[in-house]
Structure formats: structure tokens, C-alpha cells
Amino acid sequence: MSPSTVFRYFPTKEDIVITDEYDEPLLAELAARPADEPWTDSVRYVIRKAVRLAMTEQPEITELRARLMLEVPAVRARMRETLTGIGRTLADAIAGRTGLAPDGLEVRVHAMSLIGGLLEATMYWAEHGHREDYADLADRAIDVIEHGLPAAKS
């Protein structure tokens, strides 16, 4: 495949690493969750499903993406830029579920907290050699967002 063909599909070479087909179906799945289900339960369900899909369908690619994001500053920067757009889409989903304004500060902070927490869970997973269960790390990130930091251990 020629470089011009590649760049018709991917705006930057970093997009080759970070682009996947999961965002839209997962946002649709989030929107389809029961309206009376607590928001955090809905998010947790969809994130666990995403991680299971990634680790079942493409475990090596999922691990490689996480490692490249950790090790290659340009990939990490592009990922953060892309996640900002996904955060806006997530804010729309939160607004639709809660009745709050999608551009309200609280909704934007919550959406980007989720995005940032999941990004950090991914980085942590890569830093530790993919040894821990990725879904459990995502759950822990959501727990921090939902409940704050755990008490210090004595």
C-alpha cells in the first residue's frame, strides 16, 4: 500500500496505531442501556465489554497499542487529542442520560475524568507489562472517579 493510500484513511501515521472500530458501537451500547440503571453501572458494563472484545479479538494489537502509547510520545499526544473528541461525544451521552447540558462544566469534567482515568489505566497496564487484568484496572479507575481515592493503608 502506498503512503498516499494510507493517508487517505489515516490523517497521521499515529492514527494507524490508535484507530479502531470500537468507539461508535460502544457509544451506541451505552445509549441502549436501561434508563433506570445507575450511570456508573452503565459505563462499567460498556467498558468491560470493550476490554473483553479487545482482549478476545485482538489481544496482541491491544497490548501493542498500549505499549506504543506508553513509549512513543507522538502516539501518546495523538491519543490524547483524539480522546478529547471522544470526551465531547461521551458528554453528549451523559447529557442524554442525565438531562444535564452536554456543554455544562460538570458534564464535561465527568466525561473527561472517565476518559483520563481509562487512559491512565491503559498506561498503568502497559507500564506493568500487561500482567494485571485490563478490565479490573478499568474498574478500579471507574471506582476512583465514582468514590474518590481510597483511604491510605496503615
C-alpha positions in Angstrom: 0.0 0.0 0.0 1.4 3.4 -0.9 1.8 6.3 1.6 -0.8 8.3 -0.3 -3.3 5.5 0.1 -2.6 5.1 3.8 -3.0 8.9 4.4 -6.4 8.8 2.7 -7.6 6.6 5.5 -5.4 7.9 8.4 -4.7 11.7 8.8 -1.4 11.0 10.6 0.8 8.0 11.0 -0.1 7.9 14.7 -3.7 7.3 13.7 -2.7 4.0 12.3 -1.9 2.9 15.8 -4.8 4.4 17.7 -7.7 4.0 15.2 -10.1 1.1 16.0 -13.7 0.3 15.2 -15.0 0.2 18.8 -16.0 3.8 19.6 -19.2 4.1 17.7 -20.7 0.7 18.7 -19.7 1.2 22.3 -21.4 4.6 22.4 -24.5 3.1 20.9 -24.3 0.3 23.5 -24.1 2.9 26.2 -27.1 4.8 24.8 -29.1 1.5 24.8 -28.5 0.7 28.5 -31.6 0.8 30.7 -32.6 4.4 31.5 -33.0 3.5 35.2 -29.6 1.8 35.5 -27.1 3.9 37.5 -24.8 5.8 35.1 -21.7 4.3 36.6 -23.1 0.8 36.2 -23.8 1.5 32.5 -20.3 2.9 31.9 -18.7 0.0 33.8 -20.7 -2.5 31.7 -19.7 -0.9 28.4 -16.0 -0.5 29.3 -15.8 -4.2 30.5 -17.4 -5.2 27.2 -14.9 -3.1 25.2 -12.0 -4.6 27.1 -13.3 -8.1 26.7 -13.7 -7.5 22.9 -10.3 -6.1 22.5 -8.6 -8.8 24.6 -10.6 -11.6 22.8 -10.4 -10.4 19.2 -7.1 -8.6 19.1 -5.0 -9.2 22.3 -1.6 -8.7 20.7 -2.8 -5.5 19.0 -4.3 -4.2 22.2 -1.1 -4.8 24.1 1.0 -3.2 21.3 -1.2 -0.1 21.2 -0.9 0.3 24.9 2.9 -0.1 24.8 3.3 2.3 21.8 1.2 4.8 23.6 3.4 4.5 26.6 6.7 4.5 24.7 6.1 6.9 21.7 5.4 10.5 22.7 3.8 11.3 19.3 1.4 8.4 19.6 0.5 9.4 23.2 -0.1 13.0 22.1 -2.3 12.0 19.2 -4.2 9.6 21.5 -4.9 12.5 23.9 -6.0 14.7 21.1 -8.4 12.0 19.8 -9.7 11.3 23.3 -10.7 15.0 23.6 -13.2 14.5 20.7 -14.4 11.2 22.2 -14.9 13.1 25.5 -17.2 15.5 23.8 -19.2 12.6 22.4 -19.3 11.0 25.8 -20.5 14.3 27.3 -23.4 14.1 24.8 -24.2 10.6 26.0 -24.0 11.7 29.7 -26.3 14.6 28.9 -28.8 12.4 27.2 -28.9 10.1 30.2 -28.9 12.7 32.9 -30.8 15.6 31.4 -27.9 17.9 32.1 -26.4 20.2 29.4 -23.6 18.5 27.4 -21.6 21.6 27.4 -22.0 22.2 31.2 -18.9 22.1 33.2 -19.9 19.2 35.4 -20.8 17.0 32.5 -17.5 17.9 30.6 -15.5 17.3 33.8 -17.1 13.9 34.4 -16.7 12.8 30.7 -13.0 13.8 30.6 -12.4 12.3 34.1 -13.7 8.9 32.7 -11.5 9.3 29.6 -8.5 10.3 31.6 -9.0 7.5 34.1 -9.2 4.9 31.4 -6.2 6.4 29.7 -4.2 6.1 32.9 -5.4 2.6 33.5 -4.1 1.7 30.0 -0.8 3.3 30.7 -0.5 1.6 34.0 -1.3 -1.7 32.3 1.5 -1.2 29.8 4.0 0.0 32.4 3.4 -3.2 34.3 3.9 -5.5 31.4 0.2 -6.3 30.8 0.4 -8.6 33.8 -2.8 -7.4 35.6 -6.3 -7.9 34.2 -7.1 -4.9 32.0 -10.8 -5.0 32.8 -10.0 -4.9 36.6 -7.8 -1.9 36.1 -10.6 -0.1 34.2 -13.0 -1.0 37.0 -10.5 0.5 39.6 -10.3 3.7 37.5 -14.1 4.0 37.4 -14.1 3.3 41.2 -11.8 6.3 41.8 -14.0 8.5 39.7 -17.1 7.3 41.4 -15.8 7.3 45.0 -12.6 9.3 45.1 -9.3 8.0 46.4 -9.3 5.0 48.8 -8.1 5.5 52.4 -4.4 5.3 52.9 -3.2 1.9 54.1 -1.5 2.0 57.5 
